[in-house]
């Protein structure tokens, strides 16, 4: 792809996505007196900084100073934005004020039919927890961990939902985990918040979570909304785990129901064994299927260097999917973990959370970062058309965005038009 074509595609995509986000609808928490910047301009600058790979508010300030005249006009940033101005805004915002921005981005993508499932007959949403350590505690957004030499260490925890059935893997929702509870305790709240936003969107039919949320109450809660669950199974459910192992642990590799192979610094073989539980087990009235998944990694010489086994339970009837689809469904859950790893590595969320002295602001930035991830993921997986462009590394994509913002000319962007969105499907 030529340099000019990439710049046009990036600027066109970013302007459309930010317009769909409707940043002007976010409630402004600032005192009306003395406002020099519109709220939508500040939020837009923060998101531009994140998609350009900025590691700090100071880097965002530098980016806004270096914008080319064409992109400065395109994104409404007439001058350099001081980092202190953005910092003060982030301190005042509430997580519930910025979450609708993420929802609007996702719903707009759904209207464009950009989130259809691939290789599975239905949508799947995967939830998982993530934490970031900060040198502050408020005993709500940050759980107190330790105190040393007068310095408090807090853990800011969230449960995020990712649409793992879509190639774009967008974040759908983020729920802060209060200091007084854990992932198990917040699961139903996170699920209810998710359903309150997307119940009419028909984006997913199955909810997956690791063993951290595996309980009968949570299973019943998911089924009460007409959805199915896939939960990881570990020793926290000893009776059920014993039954799963009794049914599946002795089956050999030759007896597996399906397997797949991937090649990445060796050979990774994944096998699945399945069993039909009929009409439930030990009070789990909705439980229908139990699965054992083995991941075996071999080096270039064919020697097994790692073997991992996990068990899963589901309310989906065994025959609802083929064995290969069952293996794919369970593998897709790990996409939410991959998304979290991208936040830690490419976006450097843990090392550079932007704001650390106010845990609530840390949560706000984490939501903005997931919006930025979703914007780039949609561009990378949907807007880009070639397999090579879709496989571009995140750091390289950051460089493309940064270079475009500081170097795109009016001539290169000439002719970019606005487009109407199709209505939501009924």
ABEGO torsion letter per residue (X at the ends): XBAAAAAAAAAAAAAAAAAAAGAAABBBABBABGBABBAAAAAAAAAAAAAAGBABAAAAAAAAAABBAAAAAAAGBABBBBAAAAAAAAAABBAAAAAAAAAAAAAAAAAAGAABBBGBABBBBBBBBBBBBBBBBAGAABBBABBBGGBBBBBBBBBBBBBAABAAGBBABBBBBBAABBAAAAAAAAAAAAAAAAAAAGABABBBBBAAABBAAAAAAAAAAGBBBBBBBBAABAAAAAAAAAAAAABBAAABABBBBBBBGEBBBBBBBBBBAEAEBGGBAABABBBBBBBBBBBAAGBBABBBBBBBBBABBAAABBAAAAAAAAAAAAAAAAAAAAAAAAAGAAABAGBAABAAAAAAAAAAAAAAAAAAAAAAAAABABAAAAABBAAAAAAAAAAAAAABBAAAABGBBBBBBBBBBX
